[in-house]
């Protein structure tokens, strides 16, 4: 029988790698339009959105991968999962604000 922490850790790892790939596409390849809240007609500089949303997505993916490794090593702990979910929710909200142009020089 496989330990459930290994299965859960593997799922979190795959999700983290997917987030890292999207962060790479947005941040490094300049694909700001991949973010759901980015509107090209809003006048927000796509380079600004790509840079900051991409960096935030890379941070989110790194956190998820680190959580996956932690879960495989130490097992499931509700406090760690809760901390990860809160961090992801806050960072997701930050990416929405950035995609809408908050903090850019034009706003």
PyMOL commands that set and color helices and strands:
alter all, ss='L'
color gray80, all
select helices_A, chain A and resi 4-27+32-34+40-42+46-74+78-99
alter helices_A, ss='H'
color red, helices_A
deselect
rebuild
show_as cartoon
